Amino acid sequence: MEAIEEDQSAKMDPPCSPSGCNPPEPPLSKNARKKLLKQQRYEAKKAEKKAQEKEQKKKDIERKRKEWEDTLASVTEEERAKLIESRRSLRKERMGKRSEEKEKKIERLNRAKDCGQKIIIDLEFSDLMTPSEIHSLVQQIMYCYAVNGRCPSPGHLWLTGCNGEMETQLQRLPGFDKWIIEKEHRSYIDALQDQKENLVYLTADSETVLDDLDLKKIYIIGGLVDRNRWKGITMKKAQEQGIQTAKLPIGSYLKMSSSQVLTVNQVLEILLKYIETRDWKASFFQVVPQRKRCEAECNSDHAVDGEENGDRDDEQESKKIKCGEVSSSNHTTL
């Protein structure tokens, strides 16, 4: 009797269709597990370093405060008033410069909406990521917006497929509602259906090398922190949608220490550098960290333009999230 009831229950509960269920996550390969462990050790070390820097910063602030108080205590009343007034003037001057820089930034970003290179970050992969992975991608997007804002020739940035947990975490960012950026709940295919012929998905699996940027084209960067689970997913998506694909010409200008893996913020910054310089080689060497290049390449004369990456990479690491699309780990391979 129980067997009959179980059989009837099975008939009443048919398996969900592929469209209604998320596909099972492919298991990690041995090499991918090694990379994941290495990345976890790196993140732990980075977190420890960040905590030490935070503590040191607190000590420096306290030391400077005490030095200021000691200075005021060691001078006459008249000299003390002059020092305080001088400090206020300097602070007012700094605030004025910041306000001026902010106005110029807003002007550049608004102008980019009319004549800047359109660049999309595709956020339609959130159902394939865990909340922590989504959080990582959100931090990456925050860094992308900051880089674009500092750029003398910023791009016209779009966030498409912004829904669910992705949207929730983005909304938690301070000032996100004031960002000068296009925010779309719809996919890029729906939002820009009248410009489908101009959509170009950037993916390492493409056979087309991106020789130049075309203002008429709209370049798409896949946002997916996948820990090497979804190889080739963006190329497959682009093919199914019938849109163009391309890959950055990175292999023509430098050798990578492993595969040609770049984070989303690096891809965006390379595009922005190229818009500014029209020089792929200079763009790659200014953006790609030395640790990702082969030793021979780093020691060559070509690496001179990228020497600043040693210090700048530490700044980037605080915001960096391995946002992958078609490569190993959680990178974008291009």
C-alpha positions in Angstrom: 0.0 0.0 0.0 2.8 2.4 0.9 4.6 1.6 -2.4 1.5 2.4 -4.3 1.1 5.7 -2.4 4.8 6.6 -3.1 4.3 5.8 -6.8 1.2 8.0 -7.0 3.1 10.8 -5.1 5.9 10.5 -7.7 3.4 10.9 -10.5 1.8 13.9 -8.9 5.2 15.6 -8.4 6.8 15.7 -11.8 10.5 16.7 -12.1 11.0 20.5 -12.6 11.8 21.6 -16.1 15.3 22.8 -17.0 14.0 26.3 -17.3 12.5 26.2 -13.8 15.6 24.9 -12.0 19.2 26.0 -11.7 21.6 23.6 -13.5 23.7 21.5 -11.1 27.1 23.1 -10.3 29.9 21.2 -12.0 32.5 19.9 -9.5 35.8 21.7 -9.2 38.8 20.1 -10.9 42.0 19.3 -8.9 43.7 22.3 -10.5 40.8 24.5 -9.7 40.7 23.3 -6.0 44.4 24.2 -5.8 43.8 27.6 -7.1 40.9 28.1 -4.8 43.0 27.1 -1.7 45.7 29.5 -2.9 43.2 32.3 -3.3 41.7 31.6 0.2 45.2 31.8 1.7 45.8 35.0 -0.2 42.5 36.5 1.0 43.3 35.5 4.6 46.7 37.2 4.4 45.2 40.3 2.8 42.6 40.5 5.6 45.3 40.3 8.2 47.4 43.0 6.5 44.3 45.2 6.2 43.6 44.8 9.9 47.2 45.7 10.7 47.0 48.8 8.5 43.8 49.9 10.2 45.4 49.6 13.6 48.4 51.5 12.5 46.2 54.2 11.0 44.5 54.6 14.4 47.8 54.9 16.1 49.0 57.5 13.6 45.8 59.6 14.1 46.2 59.5 17.9 49.9 60.4 17.6 49.2 63.4 15.3 46.4 64.5 17.7 48.7 64.4 20.6 51.4 66.3 18.7 48.9 69.0 17.8 47.8 69.3 21.4 51.4 69.5 22.6 52.2 72.2 20.0 49.3 74.3 21.1 50.2 73.9 24.8 53.8 75.0 24.1 53.0 78.4 22.5 51.4 81.7 23.6 47.7 82.5 23.3 48.4 84.7 20.2 50.5 82.0 18.5 47.9 79.4 19.3 45.1 81.5 17.6 47.3 81.9 14.5 48.0 78.1 14.3 44.3 77.3 14.7 43.3 79.8 12.0 46.0 78.5 9.7 44.7 75.0 10.1 41.2 76.0 9.4 42.2 77.8 6.3 44.1 74.7 5.0 41.0 72.6 5.7 38.7 75.0 3.9 41.1 75.0 0.9 41.1 71.2 0.8 37.3 71.1 1.0 37.1 73.6 -1.8 39.4 71.5 -4.1 37.3 68.4 -3.3 34.1 70.2 -4.2 35.7 71.5 -7.5 36.9 68.0 -8.3 33.5 66.5 -7.6 31.8 69.0 -9.9 34.3 68.2 -12.7 33.7 64.5 -12.2 29.9 65.0 -12.5 30.4 67.0 -15.6 32.6 64.4 -17.2 30.2 61.5 -16.4 27.1 63.5 -17.7 29.0 64.2 -20.9 29.9 60.5 -21.2 26.2 59.7 -21.3 25.9 61.6 -24.6 29.2 60.8 -26.3 31.1 58.3 -24.2 31.9 54.6 -25.1 29.0 52.4 -23.9 30.2 49.6 -21.7 27.9 47.1 -20.0 28.5 45.0 -16.9 26.2 42.0 -17.3 24.6 41.0 -14.0 22.4 38.2 -15.1 24.4 35.5 -13.5 23.4 36.2 -9.9 21.4 33.0 -9.7 24.6 31.1 -10.2 26.4 32.7 -7.3 26.3 32.5 -3.5 25.5 35.7 -1.5 29.2 36.1 -0.6 30.1 35.8 -4.3 27.5 38.4 -5.1 29.0 40.6 -2.4 32.4 40.3 -4.0 31.0 41.3 -7.4 29.3 44.3 -5.9 32.6 45.5 -4.4 34.1 45.1 -7.9 31.4 47.2 -9.4 32.0 49.9 -6.8 35.6 50.0 -7.8 34.7 50.1 -11.5 32.5 53.2 -10.9 35.3 54.9 -9.0 37.9 54.2 -11.8 35.5 55.5 -14.4 34.8 58.7 -12.4 38.5 59.5 -12.2 39.1 58.8 -15.9 39.6 62.0 -18.0 37.5 60.3 -20.8 35.0 58.1 -18.8 32.8 55.5 -20.5 29.0 55.4 -20.4 28.5 52.6 -17.9 25.5 50.3 -17.8 24.5 47.7 -15.2 21.9 45.3 -16.8 20.0 42.4 -15.3 20.2 44.1 -11.9 17.7 42.2 -9.8 17.2 40.1 -6.6 20.1 39.8 -4.2 22.4 41.7 -6.6 20.2 44.7 -6.5 19.7 44.4 -2.7 23.5 44.5 -2.1 24.1 47.3 -4.6 21.4 49.4 -2.9 23.4 49.1 0.4 26.4 50.9 -1.1 26.6 54.5 0.2 25.4 56.9 -2.5 24.5 54.2 -5.0 21.2 56.0 -5.8 23.2 59.0 -6.9 25.6 57.2 -9.2 25.7 58.6 -12.7 25.3 55.2 -14.4 22.5 53.4 -16.2 20.8 50.9 -14.0 18.6 48.4 -15.8 16.4 45.6 -14.3 16.1 44.2 -17.9 18.7 42.3 -19.7 20.8 44.2 -22.3 19.1 42.3 -25.1 15.7 43.8 -24.0 17.0 47.2 -22.9 18.9 47.7 -26.2 17.0 45.6 -28.6 17.1 48.3 -31.2 20.9 48.2 -31.1 21.4 44.4 -31.0 23.7 44.6 -34.1 26.1 46.8 -32.1 26.4 44.5 -29.0 29.8 42.9 -28.5 30.4 40.4 -25.7 34.0 40.4 -24.5 35.1 36.8 -24.0 38.4 34.9 -24.3 36.6 32.1 -26.2 36.0 34.4 -29.2 38.0 34.0 -32.4 37.7 37.8 -33.1 40.5 39.9 -31.7 39.5 43.4 -30.7 41.8 45.7 -32.7 40.1 48.9 -32.0 37.1 50.4 -30.1 34.2 51.6 -32.0 31.9 54.3 -30.5 29.0 52.8 -32.2 29.6 49.4 -30.5 28.4 48.5 -27.0 30.9 46.3 -25.2 29.7 43.8 -22.6 31.8 42.5 -19.6 30.4 39.4 -17.9 30.0 39.7 -14.1 30.3 36.3 -12.6 32.3 35.1 -9.5 32.2 31.4 -10.3 35.2 29.7 -8.7 35.8 27.9 -12.0 32.3 26.3 -12.1 30.9 27.8 -15.3 33.5 27.7 -18.1 32.5 29.1 -21.4 29.2 30.4 -20.1 29.4 33.9 -21.6 30.5 32.7 -25.1 27.6 30.3 -25.1 25.2 33.0 -24.0 26.4 35.4 -26.7 26.0 32.6 -29.4 22.5 31.8 -28.3 21.6 35.5 -28.4 23.1 35.9 -31.8 25.4 38.8 -30.8 29.0 39.6 -31.7 31.9 38.5 -29.5 35.5 39.6 -29.2 38.6 39.3 -27.0 41.2 41.8 -26.0 44.5 41.5 -27.8 46.4 40.9 -24.6 48.5 37.9 -26.0 50.0 40.2 -28.7 51.5 42.6 -26.2 52.5 40.7 -23.0 52.9 37.2 -21.6 50.8 36.2 -18.6 52.2 34.2 -15.7 49.3 31.8 -16.1 46.3 32.0 -18.3 45.1 35.3 -19.6 42.9 36.1 -16.6 41.8 39.6 -15.7 39.4 40.9 -13.1 36.4 42.9 -14.3 37.8 46.2 -13.0 41.0 45.5 -14.9 39.1 44.9 -18.1 37.2 48.1 -17.7 40.3 50.1 -16.8 42.1 48.7 -19.9 39.3 49.8 -22.1 39.3 53.3 -20.5 43.1 53.5 -20.8 42.8 52.6 -24.5 40.1 55.2 -25.0 42.5 57.8 -23.5 45.8 56.6 -25.3 44.6 54.5 -28.3 47.5 52.3 -27.4 46.8 48.7 -26.3 50.4 48.0 -25.2 50.5 51.0 -22.9 47.0 50.2 -21.6 47.9 46.6 -20.7 51.2 47.5 -19.0 49.6 50.3 -17.0 46.8 48.1 -15.7 47.9 44.4 -15.5 49.8 43.8 -12.2 53.3 42.6 -12.5 52.5 39.5 -10.5 50.3 38.3 -13.4 53.1 38.7 -16.0 55.9 36.3 -16.8 59.1 37.0 -15.0 61.0 37.5 -18.3 58.3 40.0 -19.4 58.5 41.9 -16.2 62.2 42.3 -16.4 62.1 43.6 -20.0 62.2 47.2 -21.0 58.5 47.0 -21.9 57.6 46.7 -18.2 58.8 50.2 -17.4 55.4 51.8 -18.0 53.8 49.4 -15.6 56.3 49.9 -12.7 53.7 51.8 -10.7 51.5 48.7 -10.6 53.5 47.4 -7.6 52.0 50.1 -5.4 48.8 50.6 -7.3 48.0 46.9 -7.2 47.9 47.0 -3.4 45.2 49.7 -3.7 43.4 47.6 -6.3 43.5 44.5 -4.1 41.4 46.2 -1.4 38.6 46.4 -3.9 39.5 43.4 -6.2 37.1 40.6 -6.6 37.8 37.7 -9.0 35.0 38.3 -11.4 35.1 35.5 -13.9 33.2 34.8 -17.1 34.8 32.1 -19.1 38.0 31.2 -17.3 39.5 29.4 -14.4 38.9 30.6 -10.9 36.6 33.7 -10.7 38.3 35.9 -13.3 37.3 37.4 -16.6 39.6 35.8 -19.2 40.2 38.0 -22.3 
